[in-house]
Amino acid sequence: MLLPVCLLLAGGLQAQSCYPWTTVGRYLVLCDGYMSPAANAPMVPAKGLGIATADENGTFTATDTLTVGGTVLTQELTGTEKLNLDCTGTITYKQTVAGQPGPPLNITFIVSEQGARIDGLITDPGAVLACVLRRVPTVQQGASTPAAKKEEAQLASRSTNSTGVSQPTPK
């Protein structure tokens, strides 16, 4: 009786579609893996921690602190994503490492959680590095992120009675 279970599971899945505005926002960036610090050098442990911001044109700018084999470096990146409707994509960053121009950085990624999470994999030789970007919820005066709007709507649907207990608002 496997068929009903498969149909039940498939019915609960929803396909996600991505559009240019899906990734707009500010993200915390955490990268972990191995990198080669120079051409033909052996790979060493590498980690990165930073902040990235994406605009409505798909342009990402980021600043990171990297540690590559125990050497701490700063990194600045700028690139424009190529985001597909199926939420997969690529981005090539121009980068500056420790104040010096670096080679282009190519990343393949998948967007999930309606843009709140981006998982990326560096596809350049000499790197086995995966990065996770988590959107930072921000509410600006007069403007809200989609997640903030949803939370505001949920809060607006409740009212507080005289005992301080939240009750659903009558319809």
C-alpha positions, 0 to 999 in steps of 0.5 A, a space after each residue: 500500500 505504498 501508493 497512498 503514502 506517496 500521494 499523501 507526501 507529494 500532496 504536502 510538497 510545494 514547489 518554490 519559484 524564485 524571482 529577482 526580488 526573492 533574494 533582496 535583503 541583508 544576509 549573514 554569511 558563514 563559509 566552511 571548507 578547504 582552500 589552497 592559499 596559492 596556486 599548486 599549494 595544498 588545501 588548508 582549512 578555511 572559514 569565512 564570516 561576513 555580511 552580504 546585501 542583495 538589491 532588487 537587481 540581484 547585485 550582491 555586495 559583501 564584506 567577510 573575514 576569512 581564515 585560511 590555514 590560520 591566516 586571517 584576511 579581509 575580503 570584499 566582494 561584488 557580483 550579480 546573480 543569475 537566478 533561475 525560476 527553479 531557485 537555482 543560480 550562479 554568481 561570479 564575484 569580483 573580489 578584493 582580499 587583504 586590499 589586493 584584487 583577487 581572481 573572480 570567485 564563482 559560486 553555484 547556489 540554491 535559494 530556499 525558505 522563500 529567499 531566507 536561506 541561500 546555500 552556495 558552493 564555490 566551483 573554482 579549482 583549489 577550493 572545497 568551500 560551502 557557504 550558507 547565507 541567512 537573511 537578517 529580518 529588518 523592518 524599516 519605517 514605512 517598509 517591511 520585508 515579506 516575513 515582517 509583513 506576515 508577522 504584522 498580519 498575524 499580530 493584527 489578527 489578535 487583540 488583547 482582552 482585559 486580562 492581557 490574554 491574546 484572543 482572536 479578533 472577531 470577524 
